[in-house]
Amino acid sequence: MSRILVVDDNELVRNMTDLVLRSSGHDTLTADSATAALGLLDDSIDAVVTDLTMPGEMDGGDLVGHVRERFPSIGIVVISGYSVEAGRFDEAVEILNKPFGVDQLSAAVARVVPGA
């Protein structure tokens, strides 16, 4: 079982993503902002699924930088309703475009967490 941190400022999207991942057998934590997510990061997290565009001091892109710096082995899936610039993230970061389905989310997580 993988432990996944779901980060999204939109409560509906966050809760649905959390539900899908838990239904797939993952252990999940949730945060409503990138800043809140930083407080939950530790070595027990296998992957972060984060929205790219969020209000506040940090957005999902900033969070990805912090995760890479502090916990480089954590897998990352970035969710965005906008096109993401090529080269913005390293090739290990999965980009999932909104709207997405259950199968697309599961496949993206499986690509960043081997055995997920």
C-alpha positions as CSV (number, residue, x, y, z in Angstrom):
1,M,0.0,0.0,0.0
2,S,1.3,3.4,-1.0
3,R,0.9,6.5,1.2
4,I,-0.2,9.5,-1.0
5,L,-0.6,13.1,-0.1
6,V,-3.4,14.8,-2.1
7,V,-3.2,18.6,-2.3
8,D,-5.9,20.7,-3.9
9,D,-7.6,23.9,-2.8
10,N,-10.9,22.8,-4.4
11,E,-12.6,20.7,-1.7
12,L,-14.7,18.7,-4.2
13,V,-11.6,17.7,-6.4
14,R,-9.5,17.0,-3.3
15,N,-12.2,14.8,-1.8
16,M,-12.9,12.9,-5.0
17,T,-9.2,12.3,-5.7
18,D,-8.8,11.1,-2.1
19,L,-11.8,8.8,-2.4
20,V,-10.5,7.3,-5.7
21,L,-7.0,6.7,-4.2
22,R,-8.4,5.2,-1.0
23,S,-10.7,2.9,-3.0
24,S,-7.7,1.7,-4.9
25,G,-6.1,0.6,-1.7
26,H,-3.8,3.6,-1.0
27,D,-3.4,5.3,2.4
28,T,-4.0,9.0,1.9
29,L,-3.5,12.3,3.6
30,T,-5.0,15.6,2.3
31,A,-4.1,19.2,2.4
32,D,-6.0,22.3,1.1
33,S,-2.8,24.3,0.2
34,A,0.8,23.8,-0.7
35,T,1.8,25.4,2.6
36,A,-0.3,22.9,4.6
37,A,1.2,20.1,2.5
38,L,4.7,21.0,3.6
39,G,3.8,20.3,7.2
40,L,2.7,16.8,6.3
41,L,5.7,15.8,4.2
42,D,7.9,13.1,5.7
43,D,9.7,9.9,4.7
44,S,6.4,7.9,4.9
45,I,5.0,9.6,1.9
46,D,5.4,7.7,-1.4
47,A,3.7,10.2,-3.7
48,V,2.2,13.7,-3.9
49,V,-0.8,14.4,-6.1
50,T,-1.1,18.2,-6.3
51,D,-3.1,20.8,-8.2
52,L,-0.8,23.2,-10.0
53,T,-2.7,26.4,-9.6
54,M,-3.6,27.3,-6.0
55,P,-4.0,30.6,-4.2
56,G,-1.7,31.5,-1.3
57,E,2.0,31.9,-0.8
58,M,2.9,28.8,-2.7
59,D,1.3,27.0,-5.7
60,G,1.7,23.4,-6.8
61,G,4.8,24.2,-8.8
62,D,6.5,25.6,-5.7
63,L,5.5,22.5,-3.8
64,V,7.1,20.3,-6.4
65,G,10.4,22.2,-5.9
66,H,10.2,21.7,-2.1
67,V,9.4,18.0,-2.4
68,R,12.3,17.5,-4.9
69,E,14.7,19.3,-2.6
70,R,13.7,17.6,0.7
71,F,12.4,14.2,-0.4
72,P,13.7,13.4,-4.0
73,S,12.4,9.9,-3.9
74,I,8.7,10.9,-3.5
75,G,6.7,10.5,-6.7
76,I,4.8,13.5,-8.0
77,V,1.7,13.9,-10.1
78,V,0.7,17.4,-11.0
79,I,-2.9,18.1,-11.9
80,S,-3.7,21.1,-14.1
81,G,-6.6,22.5,-16.0
82,Y,-4.1,24.6,-18.0
83,S,-1.4,23.5,-20.4
84,V,1.9,23.0,-18.5
85,E,5.1,24.4,-20.1
86,A,7.3,21.7,-21.5
87,G,10.4,21.4,-19.4
88,R,8.9,23.1,-16.3
89,F,9.2,19.8,-14.4
90,D,11.7,17.0,-14.7
91,E,10.6,13.9,-16.7
92,A,9.8,12.0,-13.5
93,V,6.9,14.3,-12.8
94,E,3.6,13.1,-14.2
95,I,1.2,15.7,-15.6
96,L,-2.5,14.9,-15.4
97,N,-4.8,17.3,-17.3
98,K,-8.3,18.2,-16.0
99,P,-10.8,16.8,-16.5
100,F,-9.4,13.3,-15.7
101,G,-10.9,9.9,-15.1
102,V,-10.3,7.3,-12.4
103,D,-8.2,5.2,-14.8
104,Q,-6.0,8.2,-15.8
105,L,-5.4,9.0,-12.1
106,S,-4.6,5.4,-11.2
107,A,-2.2,5.1,-14.2
108,A,-0.4,8.4,-13.3
109,V,0.1,7.2,-9.7
110,A,1.3,3.8,-10.9
111,R,4.0,5.5,-13.0
112,V,5.4,7.5,-10.1
113,V,5.1,4.8,-7.5
114,P,6.4,1.5,-8.7
115,G,4.2,-1.3,-7.5
116,A,1.3,1.1,-6.7
